[in-house]
Amino acid sequence: MNKIVVRFAPSPTGPLHIGGARSALFNYLFAAHQGGKMVLRIEDTDLERSRREYEDEIIESLHWLGLEWEEGIDIPGENGPYRQTERLEIYQKYTRQLLESGQAYYCFCTEEELEEERKNLLASGEMQKYSGKCRDLSAAEKKAKLAQGIKPAVRFRIPPCEEYIVDDLVRGKVSFASEDIGDFIIVKSDGIPTYNFAVVIDDVLMGISHVIRAEEHLSNTPRQLALYDALKLNRPQFAHISLILGSDRQKMSKRHGATSLIQYRRMGYLPEALFNFLSLMGWSPEGEEEILLPAEIIAAFTLDRVAKNPAVFDLDKLNWLNQQYIKKLGIQELAVMVKPYLEDSNWKEQLKELEDYRYELMVLAVRDHLVALSDIRQEAEVFLGELTYENEAKQLLNEEGVLAVLEAFRDGLRESMQADEVKAYLKGLTKELKLKPKNVFMPVRCALSGRSHGPDLPLMVTFWGYKELLRRLEQSINMIKQSH
């Protein structure tokens, strides 16, 4: 059996998009399941928009997500170099081969001429493809064009009456007629190869056995098949995975919120949650379990369970998953992870004065309320901010009998009470006052935090300590007295 080799080949023209991350993940999962390897290649022939900083960010994002590869841009191997701009001599060899065999030709058409041609075809309702006006130029005509200083592009000559069949591992058989394609450019006039040409050469020379990529590349595949055939190169197997749509079933864009992996990382989503979430976008395991370890996903991953239909980016599901992963974290680990968000917040000064045990108490109290790590900024307000009252809390504090409950709670408080002691004290107070638990717990919560809902009450009481508790209680008791 031939070794399974896949590749992820992003263009460094921006941060790693969620769709690109999902493509990289599916390649990684397929290779890992099959015992194969993954190659990371950089397609940087878009000279105007490609940036090294984006390349670095893509590599960092992939590592953060938990993906590894055996060969590529940062792990030199026998198939390098791994940037397309460093492989131009390799492409030139194959360009010469196609020109000498007559399967490619020089095209002297200017951008303006091609645009005019496209407009005319569009106006007449005809298929937009190259007319072939440079297809059969004589040697004298070519010489004259070159003498004028016109730098030609190189076009591939599409064979007539050919049918190109993609036996896609996700979409099944898809066929394309050569008449619908038209001769296409393989090398631009500046000597830079186009995507369809470079990708074929790279995939062959790097031993890629399976090309797993987004559905939008399916229309490129017949051009690539034509090149494989012309150069007498073995075709890889193709698998085109569906697009990712927003909740409105439109293609993902900025209007749907964050679209790049680095944005989710900065907001405090965990890599394990995104690994889990992205793996389930367009693929499903046999069972109904949704929280899966990477090893479980790798063991179950096969292309025959990848859906043809578009995957919908369900932010609510991602939030739920992320929250489950946060709940599993140990308090000390979580305390370290959320600290940078607090140090970059309104609470950075209060944080400096907070003893370690109280800081960890606060993190424990809010852990189950965090959807993302950055939520700590908002959740910390009740602990570190001044006591203010939400409307619902104000209304509840002004109800009959609340003042007596608060005074009784205050009078029984002792210094240095721990959370379990506070819980026992509140239960005892409920029996002593002969009230329902909610008629004790809720007034105390509202008086101390100014909110009717929030973190565990005994943990909050323990966090504030005796002096701060008395200060908050007195503030609420005075407010009640003044309003009556």
C-alpha positions as CSV (number, residue, x, y, z in Angstrom):
1,M,0.0,0.0,0.0
2,N,1.4,3.5,-0.9
3,K,2.0,5.8,2.0
4,I,-0.7,8.3,2.7
5,V,0.7,11.9,2.3
6,V,-1.5,15.0,2.6
7,R,-0.7,18.6,2.5
8,F,-2.1,21.9,3.8
9,A,-1.0,24.8,1.6
10,P,-2.3,28.2,2.8
11,S,-1.7,31.5,1.2
12,P,-0.1,34.0,3.7
13,T,-2.4,36.8,2.7
14,G,-4.1,37.2,6.0
15,P,-4.7,35.4,9.3
16,L,-5.8,31.7,9.3
17,H,-9.5,31.7,8.5
18,I,-11.9,29.2,10.2
19,G,-12.4,27.5,6.9
20,G,-8.7,27.1,6.4
21,A,-8.3,25.7,9.9
22,R,-11.0,23.2,9.3
23,S,-9.3,22.1,6.0
24,A,-6.0,21.7,7.8
25,L,-7.6,19.8,10.6
26,F,-9.3,17.3,8.2
27,N,-6.0,16.7,6.4
28,Y,-4.3,16.1,9.8
29,L,-7.1,13.8,11.0
30,F,-7.1,11.7,7.8
31,A,-3.3,11.3,7.8
32,A,-3.2,10.5,11.5
33,H,-6.0,7.9,11.1
34,Q,-4.2,6.3,8.2
35,G,-0.7,6.4,9.7
36,G,0.4,8.8,7.0
37,K,2.1,12.2,7.1
38,M,1.2,15.8,6.5
39,V,3.2,18.5,4.7
40,L,2.8,22.2,5.3
41,R,3.5,24.2,2.2
42,I,3.1,28.0,1.7
43,E,1.5,29.2,-1.6
44,D,2.9,32.8,-1.7
45,T,2.7,33.6,-5.4
46,D,0.3,36.4,-4.7
47,L,3.3,38.8,-4.4
48,E,1.3,41.9,-3.5
49,R,-0.7,40.4,-0.6
50,S,1.6,37.7,0.8
51,R,3.4,38.6,4.1
52,R,5.9,36.7,6.3
53,E,4.0,37.8,9.4
54,Y,0.9,36.1,8.1
55,E,3.0,33.0,7.4
56,D,4.3,33.0,11.0
57,E,0.7,33.6,12.4
58,I,-0.6,30.6,10.3
59,I,2.1,28.3,11.7
60,E,1.5,29.5,15.3
61,S,-2.3,29.1,14.9
62,L,-2.0,25.6,13.6
63,H,0.3,24.5,16.4
64,W,-2.0,26.2,19.0
65,L,-4.9,24.2,17.6
66,G,-2.9,21.0,18.2
67,L,-1.9,20.1,14.7
68,E,1.5,18.7,13.8
69,W,3.2,17.9,10.5
70,E,6.1,15.8,9.6
71,E,7.6,18.0,6.8
72,G,7.2,21.6,5.6
73,I,8.0,25.2,5.9
74,D,9.4,24.9,9.5
75,I,10.5,21.3,9.3
76,P,12.8,20.9,6.3
77,G,12.6,17.6,4.4
78,E,13.7,16.1,1.1
79,N,11.0,17.8,-0.9
80,G,11.7,21.4,-0.2
81,P,11.8,24.3,-0.6
82,Y,8.3,24.8,0.8
83,R,7.5,28.3,-0.4
84,Q,6.4,28.5,-4.0
85,T,8.4,31.7,-4.6
86,E,11.5,29.6,-3.8
87,R,10.5,27.0,-6.4
88,L,10.4,29.1,-9.5
89,E,13.3,27.2,-11.3
90,I,11.3,23.9,-10.8
91,Y,8.2,25.4,-12.4
92,Q,10.3,26.7,-15.3
93,K,11.5,23.2,-16.2
94,Y,7.9,22.0,-16.6
95,T,6.9,25.2,-18.5
96,R,9.6,24.6,-21.0
97,Q,8.4,21.0,-21.4
98,L,4.9,22.1,-22.2
99,L,6.0,24.8,-24.6
100,E,8.3,22.5,-26.5
101,S,5.6,19.9,-26.8
102,G,3.1,22.4,-28.1
103,Q,0.8,21.9,-25.1
104,A,1.4,25.5,-24.0
105,Y,1.9,28.7,-25.9
106,Y,2.8,32.3,-25.4
107,C,-0.1,34.7,-24.9
108,F,0.5,38.4,-25.7
109,C,-3.0,39.6,-24.8
110,T,-3.1,42.6,-22.4
111,E,-5.3,42.9,-19.4
112,E,-7.4,45.5,-21.2
113,E,-7.9,43.2,-24.2
114,L,-8.9,40.3,-22.0
115,E,-11.3,42.4,-20.0
116,E,-13.0,43.7,-23.2
117,E,-13.3,40.1,-24.4
118,R,-14.9,39.1,-21.1
119,K,-17.4,41.9,-21.3
120,N,-18.4,41.0,-24.9
121,L,-18.9,37.4,-23.9
122,L,-21.0,38.4,-20.9
123,A,-23.2,40.7,-23.0
124,S,-23.8,38.0,-25.6
125,G,-24.6,35.4,-22.9
126,E,-21.8,33.1,-24.0
127,M,-19.6,31.1,-21.6
128,Q,-16.6,33.3,-20.4
129,K,-13.5,31.6,-21.6
130,Y,-10.4,32.7,-23.6
131,S,-11.1,33.0,-27.3
132,G,-7.7,31.5,-28.2
133,K,-6.5,34.5,-30.3
134,C,-2.9,33.8,-29.5
135,R,-3.2,30.0,-29.9
136,D,-1.8,29.8,-33.4
137,L,0.4,32.9,-33.9
138,S,3.1,32.4,-36.5
139,A,6.8,32.6,-35.5
140,A,7.0,36.0,-37.2
141,E,4.0,37.3,-35.2
142,K,5.5,36.1,-32.0
143,K,8.8,37.7,-32.9
144,A,7.1,41.0,-33.7
145,K,5.3,41.0,-30.3
146,L,8.5,40.3,-28.5
147,A,10.3,43.1,-30.4
148,Q,7.7,45.5,-29.1
149,G,8.7,44.6,-25.6
150,I,5.5,42.8,-24.7
151,K,6.1,40.2,-22.0
152,P,3.9,37.2,-22.7
153,A,2.1,35.0,-20.3
154,V,2.1,31.2,-20.9
155,R,-1.3,29.5,-21.6
156,F,-2.0,25.8,-21.5
157,R,-3.7,24.4,-24.6
158,I,-6.8,22.5,-23.5
159,P,-7.4,19.4,-25.6
160,P,-10.7,19.4,-27.5
161,C,-13.5,16.9,-26.8
162,E,-12.0,15.7,-23.5
163,E,-14.0,14.7,-20.4
164,Y,-12.3,15.2,-17.1
165,I,-13.8,13.0,-14.4
166,V,-13.0,13.7,-10.7
167,D,-13.7,10.6,-8.7
168,D,-14.1,12.6,-5.5
169,L,-13.9,10.8,-2.2
170,V,-16.6,13.1,-0.7
171,R,-18.7,14.2,-3.7
172,G,-18.6,11.1,-5.9
173,K,-18.0,11.3,-9.6
174,V,-18.0,14.8,-11.1
175,S,-17.3,15.4,-14.8
176,F,-16.2,18.5,-16.8
177,A,-16.1,18.9,-20.5
178,S,-12.9,20.5,-21.9
179,E,-15.0,22.7,-24.2
180,D,-16.2,24.5,-21.1
181,I,-12.8,25.3,-19.7
182,G,-10.8,27.2,-22.3
183,D,-7.1,27.7,-22.5
184,F,-5.8,29.0,-19.2
185,I,-2.7,30.9,-18.0
186,I,-0.1,28.8,-16.2
187,V,2.6,31.4,-16.0
188,K,1.9,35.1,-15.7
189,S,3.8,37.7,-17.7
190,D,6.0,38.4,-14.7
191,G,7.2,34.8,-14.6
192,I,5.2,33.8,-11.6
193,P,3.2,30.5,-12.0
194,T,-0.5,30.5,-11.4
195,Y,-2.2,28.4,-8.7
196,N,-3.4,25.6,-10.9
197,F,0.1,25.1,-12.4
198,A,2.2,25.3,-9.3
199,V,-0.1,23.2,-7.2
200,V,0.1,20.3,-9.7
201,I,3.9,20.3,-9.8
202,D,4.2,20.7,-6.0
203,D,1.8,17.9,-5.2
204,V,3.6,15.5,-7.5
205,L,7.1,16.3,-6.4
206,M,6.1,16.2,-2.7
207,G,4.4,12.8,-3.1
208,I,0.9,14.0,-2.1
209,S,-1.4,11.0,-2.3
210,H,-4.7,12.8,-1.2
211,V,-5.7,16.4,-1.8
212,I,-8.3,17.3,0.8
213,R,-9.5,20.9,0.3
214,A,-12.5,23.2,0.2
215,E,-15.3,22.7,-2.2
216,E,-14.6,26.0,-3.9
217,H,-11.5,24.4,-5.4
218,L,-13.6,21.7,-7.2
219,S,-13.9,24.0,-10.3
220,N,-10.1,24.2,-10.5
221,T,-9.7,20.4,-10.6
222,P,-10.3,19.8,-14.3
223,R,-7.6,22.3,-15.2
224,Q,-5.3,20.4,-12.9
225,L,-6.3,17.0,-14.3
226,A,-5.5,18.3,-17.8
227,L,-2.0,19.3,-16.6
228,Y,-1.4,15.9,-14.9
229,D,-2.3,14.2,-18.2
230,A,-0.2,16.5,-20.3
231,L,2.9,16.1,-18.1
232,K,2.2,12.3,-17.8
233,L,2.1,12.6,-14.0
234,N,0.1,10.4,-11.6
235,R,-3.0,12.1,-10.2
236,P,-3.6,12.2,-6.5
237,Q,-7.0,11.3,-5.1
238,F,-9.3,14.3,-4.4
239,A,-11.7,15.0,-1.6
240,H,-13.6,18.4,-1.6
241,I,-15.1,19.2,1.7
242,S,-18.2,21.5,1.9
243,L,-18.2,25.2,2.5
244,I,-18.8,26.7,6.0
245,L,-21.9,28.9,6.2
246,G,-23.0,31.3,8.8
247,S,-26.2,30.9,10.8
248,D,-28.1,32.6,8.0
249,R,-26.8,30.0,5.6
250,Q,-24.7,32.5,3.7
251,K,-20.9,32.1,3.2
252,M,-19.0,33.0,6.4
253,S,-17.9,36.6,6.5
254,K,-17.1,39.3,9.1
255,R,-20.7,40.0,9.5
256,H,-21.0,36.6,11.3
257,G,-18.5,37.7,13.9
258,A,-14.9,36.5,14.3
259,T,-13.7,34.6,11.2
260,S,-10.0,33.8,12.0
261,L,-8.5,31.4,14.5
262,I,-6.4,34.0,16.1
263,Q,-9.5,36.0,17.0
264,Y,-11.0,33.1,18.8
265,R,-7.7,32.5,20.6
266,R,-7.6,36.1,21.8
267,M,-11.2,35.9,23.0
268,G,-10.2,33.0,25.2
269,Y,-11.6,29.9,23.4
270,L,-9.6,26.8,24.2
271,P,-7.7,25.0,21.4
272,E,-9.2,21.7,22.6
273,A,-12.7,23.1,22.2
274,L,-12.0,24.4,18.7
275,F,-10.4,21.2,17.7
276,N,-13.5,19.3,18.8
277,F,-15.9,21.8,17.3
278,L,-14.2,22.1,13.8
279,S,-13.9,18.3,13.5
280,L,-17.7,18.1,13.8
281,M,-18.3,20.7,11.1
282,G,-19.2,18.5,8.1
283,W,-18.0,15.2,9.7
284,S,-19.8,13.1,12.3
285,P,-18.7,10.0,14.2
286,E,-20.9,7.0,14.6
287,G,-22.2,7.8,18.1
288,E,-23.9,10.8,19.4
289,E,-21.2,12.0,21.8
290,E,-20.2,15.5,21.0
291,I,-17.3,16.0,23.5
292,L,-14.4,14.0,22.0
293,L,-10.7,13.8,22.8
294,P,-8.4,14.3,19.8
295,A,-7.3,10.6,20.0
296,E,-11.0,9.6,19.8
297,I,-11.6,11.8,16.8
298,I,-8.5,10.5,15.0
299,A,-9.5,6.9,15.6
300,A,-13.0,7.5,14.1
301,F,-12.2,9.9,11.3
302,T,-12.9,8.6,7.7
303,L,-13.8,10.6,4.6
304,D,-16.9,8.5,4.0
305,R,-18.5,10.2,7.0
306,V,-17.8,13.7,5.7
307,A,-21.1,15.3,4.5
308,K,-21.6,16.8,1.1
309,N,-23.9,19.5,2.5
310,P,-22.5,22.8,3.7
311,A,-21.5,22.9,7.4
312,V,-23.2,25.7,9.4
313,F,-21.0,27.6,11.9
314,D,-23.1,27.3,15.1
315,L,-21.6,29.8,17.6
316,D,-24.0,28.6,20.3
317,K,-22.6,25.1,20.0
318,L,-19.0,26.4,20.1
319,N,-19.8,28.4,23.2
320,W,-21.3,25.4,24.9
321,L,-18.4,23.2,24.0
322,N,-15.9,25.8,25.2
323,Q,-17.7,26.2,28.4
324,Q,-17.6,22.4,29.0
325,Y,-13.9,22.4,28.5
326,I,-13.4,25.3,30.8
327,K,-15.4,23.5,33.5
328,K,-13.0,20.6,33.3
329,L,-9.9,22.8,34.1
330,G,-8.3,22.7,37.5
331,I,-8.6,26.0,39.4
332,Q,-4.9,26.7,39.5
333,E,-4.5,26.1,35.8
334,L,-7.6,28.2,35.0
335,A,-6.3,31.0,37.3
336,V,-3.1,31.2,35.3
337,M,-5.0,31.2,32.0
338,V,-7.5,34.0,32.9
339,K,-4.9,36.3,34.6
340,P,-3.8,38.0,31.3
341,Y,-7.4,39.1,30.6
342,L,-7.7,40.6,34.1
343,E,-4.3,42.3,33.8
344,D,-5.7,44.0,30.6
345,S,-8.9,45.1,32.2
346,N,-10.4,47.7,34.6
347,W,-9.5,45.4,37.5
348,K,-5.7,45.3,37.0
349,E,-5.0,47.5,40.1
350,Q,-7.3,45.5,42.4
351,L,-5.7,42.3,41.1
352,K,-2.3,43.4,42.3
353,E,-3.7,43.7,45.9
354,L,-5.4,40.3,45.8
355,E,-3.9,37.4,47.8
356,D,-3.5,34.2,45.8
357,Y,-6.0,32.2,47.8
358,R,-8.7,34.9,47.3
359,Y,-7.9,35.1,43.6
360,E,-8.3,31.4,43.2
361,L,-11.6,31.6,45.2
362,M,-12.9,34.1,42.7
363,V,-11.8,31.9,39.8
364,L,-13.5,28.9,41.4
365,A,-16.7,30.9,41.9
366,V,-17.0,32.1,38.3
367,R,-15.6,29.0,36.5
368,D,-19.0,27.6,35.5
369,H,-20.1,31.0,34.2
370,L,-17.2,31.5,31.8
371,V,-18.1,30.8,28.1
372,A,-14.7,32.1,27.1
373,L,-11.7,33.0,29.2
374,S,-12.1,36.7,28.4
375,D,-15.5,36.6,30.2
376,I,-13.5,36.9,33.5
377,R,-13.3,40.6,32.9
378,Q,-17.1,40.9,33.3
379,E,-17.5,38.2,35.9
380,A,-14.8,39.8,38.2
381,E,-16.9,43.0,38.5
382,V,-19.1,41.6,41.3
383,F,-16.0,40.7,43.3
384,L,-13.6,43.6,42.6
385,G,-16.0,46.4,41.7
386,E,-18.0,48.8,43.9
387,L,-21.4,47.5,45.1
388,T,-24.1,48.7,42.8
389,Y,-27.6,47.4,42.4
390,E,-29.5,46.0,39.4
391,N,-33.2,46.9,39.3
392,E,-34.3,43.4,40.1
393,A,-32.1,43.3,43.2
394,K,-33.3,46.7,44.3
395,Q,-36.9,45.6,44.1
396,L,-36.2,42.4,46.0
397,L,-34.4,44.3,48.8
398,N,-37.4,46.5,49.4
399,E,-39.7,43.6,50.0
400,E,-41.2,43.1,53.4
401,G,-39.1,41.1,55.9
402,V,-35.8,41.5,54.0
403,L,-34.3,43.9,56.5
404,A,-34.8,41.5,59.3
405,V,-33.1,38.7,57.3
406,L,-30.1,40.9,56.6
407,E,-29.7,42.0,60.2
408,A,-30.0,38.4,61.4
409,F,-27.4,37.3,58.9
410,R,-25.1,40.2,59.9
411,D,-25.4,39.5,63.6
412,G,-24.5,35.8,63.3
413,L,-21.4,36.3,61.0
414,R,-18.0,35.3,62.4
415,E,-14.6,36.1,61.1
416,S,-12.7,33.7,58.9
417,M,-15.7,31.6,57.8
418,Q,-14.9,29.2,55.0
419,A,-17.4,28.4,52.2
420,D,-18.7,25.1,53.8
421,E,-19.2,27.0,57.1
422,V,-21.1,29.8,55.3
423,K,-23.3,27.3,53.6
424,A,-24.1,25.6,57.0
425,Y,-24.7,29.0,58.6
426,L,-27.2,30.0,55.9
427,K,-29.1,26.7,56.2
428,G,-29.2,27.2,60.0
429,L,-30.4,30.7,59.6
430,T,-33.2,29.5,57.3
431,K,-34.4,27.1,60.0
432,E,-34.0,29.7,62.7
433,L,-36.1,32.3,60.9
434,K,-38.6,29.6,59.7
435,L,-38.3,30.8,56.1
436,K,-37.9,29.1,52.7
437,P,-34.3,28.9,51.6
438,K,-34.9,31.4,48.7
439,N,-36.3,34.0,51.2
440,V,-32.9,34.0,53.0
441,F,-30.4,33.2,50.2
442,M,-31.8,35.7,47.7
443,P,-31.9,38.8,50.0
444,V,-28.3,38.0,51.2
445,R,-27.1,37.6,47.6
446,C,-28.8,40.9,46.5
447,A,-27.5,42.8,49.5
448,L,-23.9,41.6,49.0
449,S,-23.5,41.6,45.2
450,G,-26.3,43.9,44.0
451,R,-27.5,41.1,41.7
452,S,-30.2,38.5,41.9
453,H,-28.1,35.9,40.0
454,G,-24.4,35.1,40.0
455,P,-21.6,32.9,41.4
456,D,-22.0,30.5,44.3
457,L,-23.0,32.6,47.4
458,P,-20.8,30.9,50.0
459,L,-17.8,31.3,47.8
460,M,-18.6,35.1,47.4
461,V,-19.0,35.5,51.1
462,T,-15.7,33.7,51.8
463,F,-13.9,35.8,49.1
464,W,-15.0,39.2,50.6
465,G,-14.1,38.4,54.2
466,Y,-15.6,39.7,57.4
467,K,-14.8,43.5,57.1
468,E,-15.9,43.8,53.5
469,L,-19.1,41.7,54.2
470,L,-20.0,44.1,57.0
471,R,-19.4,47.1,54.8
472,R,-21.6,45.7,52.0
473,L,-24.4,44.7,54.4
474,E,-24.4,48.1,56.1
475,Q,-24.6,49.8,52.7
476,S,-27.6,47.7,51.7
477,I,-29.3,48.0,55.1
478,N,-29.0,51.8,55.0
479,M,-30.4,51.9,51.5
480,I,-33.4,49.8,52.6
481,K,-34.0,52.1,55.7
482,Q,-33.8,55.2,53.6
483,S,-36.3,54.0,51.1
484,H,-38.9,53.1,53.7
